Amino acid sequence: MAPQVAGMSAVAYHFGTRLRAQLGADVAVGIIDCYIGGTSITSWMSRATLVGSDAGRPYVERYEAAIAGKTEEQMRAEADRWQTVFDQWNNDVAAMKEAHPGITQPQIDAEIGPCPWPPPVTPFSERRVSAPYEAMVRRVAPYTLRGFLWYQGEEDEAQCESYRELLGLLIEEWRTLWNLAGYEEPEVGYQTDAAARALPFIVVQLPQWIDGQMAARGEDPLHWPVIRAAQLDASETLDDVLLVCTMDCGEFDNIHPLDKTTVGTRIADMALRGVYGRADIEAESPHVASVAPAEGGALDVTFANARGLHWCGTTPDTLRAALGETGARDAGESGFEVAGADGVYAAAAARILPDTSSGDCMTVRVAAARIPSPATVRYAWRSWGPAPLFNGTDLPALPYAG
């Protein structure tokens, strides 16, 4: 990596590299780095938008309550103490990685403890509500650009139920900001149909992850699946919002997975297909198109974009050594669960049915002995768990609950 880009987002670097390779040397590819790690979605929205929405207002109220009654001196002392601890933790992590190449994040946490997070809330924190919006986003507009890459959601898991509303508000606010600031749509290489006139948002769906200590206790709050579902819904209901599935890219107990190449390449492929009109680029993951009752108390789950549907591995850490397979998967390894009228889910066995059509849909038959009359089904509905379905171009299937 060239020195001048060594400090930029690795995902964005691989995104730009892929675009440059596909669009050719005559097309300039520029990336505007506009991000801060560990931020809520509300950090990237205006205070007016937050206060005016039921989803955003509680964030502002919690921020104001956190700083109420504190002097600036007190808050700066808190921030300095936290920064000292945080810097020491990062130094210790770097030293352990240098001394023990290949050491995993759970092993590091066991030795030195988990990351000291979150930082204290202060009026001068770069992560406070609306701060990056005012200091970064508003300063970029109206710079001419082709679209936005949005890879965020981890910090909002505790308020996951409000994420869909907030994501819609953010997309609307950013698009409005660029329009009011005088953005003009570039003509070359851009689709001109009505549905493509809004500035595109390419949303990276959250990968798999779970806190190691929580997993050791057999717990999963199921917050990340809710945020993934909100991201999917935005892509299905808002114009020009495209979704990239990364269910095979996460790491157990490491919220910063190391595989940046796969993510960046997939985002680029989505841009090439959905923004630049490259129909020859495969970018769409399999997604559930329909669910229907089947014989013997089973459910038939039909996936679109599923030509060549197969199983591969189980969780992300098993994929590299896995070979693609068709046929059946046992309960607990298929990623599928079914529930009866009581809504209590049980792990289900699943079998990919033979492809008898000429289209891109394929069907998985799902059943659980404990649920003789299943009413609903879900797939990969875990923060970390089996998600083994891929299509013939090795794109992972999107999580589903319904």
C-alpha positions, 0 to 999 in steps of 0.5 A: 500500500502506498504511503499516501493512503496507508492511513485511510480506510482499508475497506475504502482502499480496496473499494477504490482499487477494484473500481479503478481496475474495472473502470479503467485508467481514464476514469478518476476514482476518488475516496473522501475519508469521512468517518470516526470509529465507534460512533452512533448513527446519531453522531452523523445527523443534525441535532434538529433532525434528532430532536424532531424524531421519536427515535433520535430524541432519546439520544439527545436526552441521554447526552444532556443527562450525562453531562448535566451538573459537571464542570468542564474541568471534571469532564476533561479529567475524566476524558484524560483518565480514559484516554490514558487507559485506552492508549495503554490497552492499545499498546499492550495489544500491539506488543502481544501481537508482535510477540505472538503472531497469530494470537486471537482477540479472545486470547488477548482479552483473556490476558489483558482484559477487554477494550475499555469502552465506551469513552466518557460523554463530554461536550468536546468528544468527537463522538457526541451526538451530531458532532461529526455531522457538523464538523465533517459532513456539512463541510464536505457538501456540496463536493460532487460525488457519485454516492455514499458508503455506509458501514456502521451500526455496531455502536447502536445495538442497545437501541437496535429497535430505532435503527431503521427509522434513524437510517432512513432519516440520515439518508434523507438528510444527507441527500437533502444537504447535497441537493440544497448545497447545489449538487449536480448529478454527473452525466458520465457512467451514471444510470439516468432512470428515475429510480437512480436519481437520488445519490446512492447509498451502499450499506454494508450489512453488519457481519457476524460478531459476538462478545466472547464473554457473553458467548461463554455464558450462552447468551446472545441479546440478538441485537445485531440481527435486528440492525441487519434487518433494519439495513435490509428493510432500508434497501428494499423500501428506499430508492437507490439504497443497495445492500452488501452482505458480509455474513461470512466476514466477521470474527468471533469476539473481534469487532474489527474483522481483519478481512478488509479485501472481501468487504471492499471488493463486494462494495465495489461490485455493488457499485459497478452493478447498481450505480455504473450499470455493469450487468456482467458483475455479480453483486446480489446475495441470495435473499428469501423470496417466499416461504410456503408449507411443504409435506411432512410439516416442513417449510419450503424457503425459496431464495432469489439470486440463488443459482448454484446454491450450496453450503459452505462451512458453518460460521466465518471461522470455518469457511476457509477450510470448507468445500461447497456442498449440496444436499442436507444440513443437520439442525444446528448447522444449517442456520435455519430455525422454525417456530410454531404458533407460540413463537418459540424457535428450534434449530431445524434441519435443511435440504437444498432441493434440486434445481428444476427451473431455468431461473435464479431461484432455488428452494431449501426445505426446512423442518424440525422434529420438535415443531410439527406445524411450523408457522415461521422460519428464520435464517442466520438470526444470530449475532454469531452462528451458522450462516452457511448458504452461498450462491454459485458466485460465493455470495452469502445469503442474507439473514431472514426472519418472517 
